[in-house]
Amino acid sequence: MICIGLYKFGDEHASRLKNFEKHKKRFLVRLLGGKLERWRRDGDTSRTTEGERVSDDREREQDNDAGRLAKAALLDDLLEAMKKLEKETRACYAINSHEGDDMLSSMRSEDAVETMVVDGCFVVELLRLSYDLVHKKSTGEAIANDPIFTIPGILTTLRRDLLLLENQLPLFVLEELYKLINDSNNIDHQQAVPLEELAITFFGPLFPGQNAASNLDTKKPKDHLLEVFHSAFLQSVSEKVRKKGNNRVKSQSKPNGSIVGLVLHFASELEEAGVQFMKRKGHDLLDIEFGHGTLRVPPLSINDRTVSPLLNFVAYELKVDHLEPIFTNYLMFWNSLVNSPGDIQILHKHGIINNALGSNEAVANLLMKCREVIYDRSRGYLYNEIKEVNEYYERYYESKCRVWWRSLIRERFSSPWTCLSLFAAIILLLLTALQAIYTVYPYNRWH
């Protein structure tokens, strides 16, 4: 678990956060070409692992004297830049609780500036080094022994925690630090890889198979990394939302008490009504489509990596006013389809849900928990698809013959052996009839 930014967790999480605090300061010390000792607020030093020592030694060997002098000057530049941004940064933290508000207001200016530098540099360096690893660029031999990159599970934990809504540093802080770090390394900031692209590359493994980087719009201003990753998924549905004119559908109650626009039928019910499910390959996560009785849904992997960012996307949408609740609507769509492990089994059978939690029941319970989310259900980019599914379902039950026929097929001929038995019985009946005909026909002809 890691804590980023001015909002700090309580004492009950202190022991869990302590391990990552040394990594954050270790990244800064290495960035500045400093000594091996890890410093804390109380001035003490902490021991380092063999891998950390080897990592930092190799990083330092790559610097010459001029480079070390430049990095020493960099610390002053970082502190001065963050001092100028401190007031604006504090204003970005809209803390609702009085406890959190008091904590932020009581934080000394020196502590706030130090937190911005330490946490911000850690995030920037983490994104930069991860990008270089993915694109096989030279990162120095230091990375080969860094525990953050070598111990399994740490990067996954970081990806998850850095998308927590309470762990967001303002993007302008990270951008300023990134610019100063590039300048100190004699890198033209205008020609460097945009920070947002570094972020998308780092968070991308949370949703494998989704090419989020190709959908990134770096020209649109964003507040933090969570918004950067959130916005990368919206291009596929932006046209759909635009055509509806950010439509607010009126929630009209029907005679049976249901609400127009809300899926009230689970996957098992839809399958019974003749709705076909199909995995939609080559499309973005949110690009769901319904037509000709077939619901086409891009595959979703349910595991420890995907659940957390989805819930944080929802928390972000619910917190920000006038923001289209795209992921909220998306999660409610899944929630409406699932009411039992049997619904998960149907979706898994068609390749739409890839279950990595161990059981269909665990996935079903997880999705059903999302019903606790309260939002304006009259808003949603999937309104047309939901409306068409509901209409198809209702048309099916309007025809009694169709209901009877499908019930007969489902209950009597669900097994291929049952169908073969019926086919054999029909053949036997026909042969018996033919035998009777040929037996009676000569007798009638003789008379």
N, C-alpha and C positions, 0 to 999 in steps of 0.2 A: 504494500500500500504506500502511495506517495501523496504528499500534499504540496500543491503549487499555488502561489499567489498570496495575497494579504489575508485571506480568510483562512484561519488555522483551526484544525480540529481540536477537540477538547483533550484533557489529560488522559482520558480513557484510551485514546489511540496513540499516545506518545511513544510507547514501546514499539508499536508496529511501524511507526513513521521513522524511528531513529535509524534503522538500517539504511534507508534511502537518503537520509540527510547527508551521510558521509559521502555517498556517491555524487550527490549534487555539488558538494564543495570540492570533491576530487576532480570533477570535470572542470570546474572553474580554475583550480590550481594548475591543472595540466594546460588549460587554454592560455593561462598567463605565464607559463614557463616557470612556475614557482617551485618551492621545495616540496619534499615528499610528505612532510608532516601535515596531517589533516587537522584543521582548527575548528573549534566550536565557539559558541558565544562565551563560554566561561574560560576560554583560553587554553583548555586542555587539548592534548593530541590523542588521536585514536590509532590503534594498530591497523595496519593494512595487510591484505592478503598478498601472497607471493605473486599471484596474477596481476594485482593492481600495481605492485612495485615494478614488475617487468614491463607492464604496459606504459607506465609513466616514464620509466628510464629510457625506453626506446623513443618515446615521443620527444623527450628532452634532447636526446642525442641528435635529433634531426634539426634542432635549432642551433644557429650560430650566435655569436655574441650580439650582433646587430638585431637579430630576431628577438633575443631575450630582452634587449633594451626597449624594443618596440612594444613587446607584450607588457612590460612593466608600465609603460606610459598608457597602455590600453586600459588598465584598471582605473586610472584617474578619469579617463574619458567616459568609461562606463558609469562610474559613480556620478559624475557631473551630469551626464545625459539623463540618468534616472531621477536625479534630484529635480531637474526641470519638469519631468513628467509625473512627479509624485502626486501633485494635487489633482491632475486629470485622472490619474490611475485610481486614486481613492474614490473619486466621484463615480467610477464605473461599478463599484461594488454596492449594489442595492441590497443590503442586508435587511431582511424582514424582521428577524428576531431582535429584541432589545439587547440580548446577551451578545449577539454577533456585532451589533452596532456599537456597543460599548467597547468590545474588544478592538474594533478597528479604530475607533476614535482615540483609544488610550495607547495605541501603538506609536512608539517614538518615531520621529522622522528618520533617524539613522537606521532603525530596524527595518522600516518600510523600504528604504532605498537599498539596504543590503539584501533584503528578500527579493526585490525586483531584479537585482543583478545576479544573485546566486541561482534563483529559480529560472529566470529568463535565459541565462547563459546555458544552463543545463538543458533546457528544452531545445534551444537553437542548435546546440552541438549534437544532441541526440538525433534531431531531424536530419542534420547535415551528414553525420556519419552513417546513418541508416540509408540515406539516399545513395551515398557513395558505394556502400556495400551492395545494394540492389543493382546498381548500374556498373558494377565491377570497376569502379574508379579507384585510384590509389588513395588509401586512407592511412598509410603508414602501418608498420608492423604492430603498433600499439594496440590496435583493435583486436588482433588475433588473441590477445591474452586478457582483454577486458571482460570481467565477469558479467557485465550487463549484456554483452553480445555472445558470450560463450555458455552461460548457464541456462539450460532450457527453462522456458516459462517466464523469464524476467521481462522480455520484450512484450510478450502478450499481456502481462500484468500492467506494464507501462502504457500500452495502447489503450487498455480499458480505463485506467485511472486518469489518464490525461484528457479523456473525453467527459469526465464527470463535470456537471455544470458548475459545481463549487470549486473546481480546479482550473478555472479559466483565467489566464492572464490576458489583459487587453492586447489585441494583435498589434497595436501601434508600439507597445513596449518591445515585443519580440522583433518587430521590423527594425526598430532603431538599434537594438543590440546586434541584429544580423548585419546591418549596414556597417556598424563600427568594427565588428569582427572581420568582415570582408576587407575593409579599408586597412586594418592592421596586417592582413595577410597579402596585401597588394593585389586584391581582386577587385576588378571593376564591378561595383554593385549593380550597375545597370545591365551588365552582361551575365551576372550570376543567375543561377537557377532561382526562380521566385520562391519565397518562403512558403507560399501556399502549396506549390507543387511538391516541396519537400514534405509538407504535412500530409498531403494526400498519399504520397508514396509510403510514408510511415504507417498510416492507419489503414491502408488498402487491404492488408491480409485479414482484417476483421471480417470482410465480405469477399471471400475468394470468388473469382469469376466475374466480378464487377469492375469494369474499366473506368473507375471514377475520375482518374486523372484527365481523360479525354473530354470530360464534361465540365471541367473547371473553368470558371470565368474569373480571371484574376483582376479584371477591370472594375468589378463591382466591389465596393468597400464592405468589409466584414469586421465584426467586433472581436472574435476570438477563434481559436482552432476548432471548437465544436461547430461553430457556424460555417467554417470553411468546409469541413467534412460533410456537414448536413447539406450544404448548397450543391455539392458535387453530384448528388443523386436527383436533383430536381429538374434537370434539363429535359429528361424524357417525358415529364408530365407537365412542363411549363406551357407547352402549346395547348394541351388539353384544358389547363386551368384558364389560359388566356381566352380560349374560344367560349368558355362559359362566363367570361367576364367576372371571374372570382365570385361565381354565382352563390348567393345565399338562398338555398332552397327552403321554402316554407314547410315547416313540419306540420302536415295535415293529418289529423287522426282519422283513421278509417273506422267503419262500423265495428270491426272485430277488435278494435283497440290498438292495432299496430300502427306504426308510423311510416309514412311514405319515405323511401330513401334509406331505410335501415334494413340490413340483411337480418331476417329473423329465422332463416332456415339453415340448418346445419348441413354439413357435407353429406351425411347419410341420407337426409331428407331430399336434398337436391338430386343425389344419385337415384333415389327411388322415383323421383319425378322425371327422370330421363336426361338430366343435365350431365354432359360429358366433361370430364376434367382432363386438361392437357398441359404438360410442361411446356412453357414458352421459352425456347432456346434463343440465345443471342439478343436478349432484350434486357433493359435495365430492371433493377429490383422492383421498382414501383409501377412498371408498365403492364398493368393488368387489363385484360380485354375479354369481352363476352360477345358472342355472335353465333347465330345458327345453332343454339342449344349447347354451345361449348364454352366453358370457362377456361381461358388460357392464362396461366399464372407463371411468371418466372420462378425458378426454384429458390427456396430459402433453406439455408442450413441453420438448424437450431442447435446451438452449442454454447459453451461458456463465453465464447468470444463475441457472438452476435447479439445476445440478449441485452447486455449492458448498454452498448451504443444505441440500440433501438429505444430503450427506455429513456436514455438521456436526450435523444432527439425529441421524444414526446415531452419531456420535462421542459426543454428549451422552447418548444412551440407553445406550450401552455403558459409559460412565463412572459413571453414577449407579446405585447398587444399588436393587433393588426397583422399577425403573421399567419399565412395560410397553413392550417394544420395538416400538412401532407402526411407525415409519418404517423400522426395520431389517427388519421382516417385509415391509413394502411394497417395499423395494428388493430384497430377496431374491426376492420374487414376480416382479419384472421380470427379475431376473437368471436365474431359472429358465425364463422364457419365451423368452429370447433366447440363441442360440448361433451365429448367423451373420447376415450382412446380409439374407439371405432372410427371416428372422423379422421383422426390422425392416420390410421391405417389406410383409409381410402386415399388420402392425399399422398401418403408415402408410396402407395402402390403405383400411382401415376407419376412418381418422380418429382412431385411438387415440394414436398417437405423431406429434407434429409435430416433424420434424427440422430444426434450425437450425444444425447443426454442419457441414453441407456434404456428408456422405455417409452412407449407411446403415452402411458399415463402421466409421466413426468412432463412431457411436452404439453399435453392437454391441460394439466393443472396450471402450468406456467402461462399459457395463453388465456385461460379463463380468469386468472388473477387480474388481467388487464381490464376487466369489467369494472374495476374499482376506479378507473380513470374517468373523470367527469369533464365533458367538453360539449360545445355546441354541435350537436349531431346534424344540424341543418347545413353545416359547412363540410365540404368534402369533394375532392377531385374525382372520387369513384362513384359519385351520385348516379350518373347515367348507367354505369355497369350494374350497380345494385338495383336500380329501378327495372332494368331489363331482366335481371335474374328473377326478381319478384314476380314480374308479369308472366314470365315463362312458367314459373311454378304454379301460379294461379290458373293459367290456361290449362295446364295439365289436369288439375282437379275439377275443372269445369266439365270435362268430358268423362262421364261415368264409364263408357265403353273402354276408353284408353286406360283408365285406372284399373278396371277389371282385367284387361288383357295383360298389362304389365305385372299385376299381382299374380296372375296365373303363371306367367313366364318365370317370375322370381321364385315363387313357392314350389312349383311343380317341375320346372325345368332348369333349375340353377346348376345342376350337375350334368356334365357331358354324358355320364352313364345313363342318366334318366332319359336324355334325348335319344341315345342309342336304343334303349329299351322300347321307347315309344315308336321309333322307326321300325324296329324288328316286329313289334306288335301289329303295325299297319301292314307290313309286308305279309305277315302270317295271315292277317284278315283278308287281304286281297287274294292270296293263294287259295284260302279256304273258299272264298266266293267263286273263284274261277273253277275250282274243283266241283262245286255244286252245280254251276252252270253247265259244265261239260258232262256231268252225270245226268242231268235232267233233259238236256237238249236231244240226245239220241232217242230217248223214250218218247218224247213228243213227236219226233220226226217219224218213228215207226208207226204210231197210231194215226 
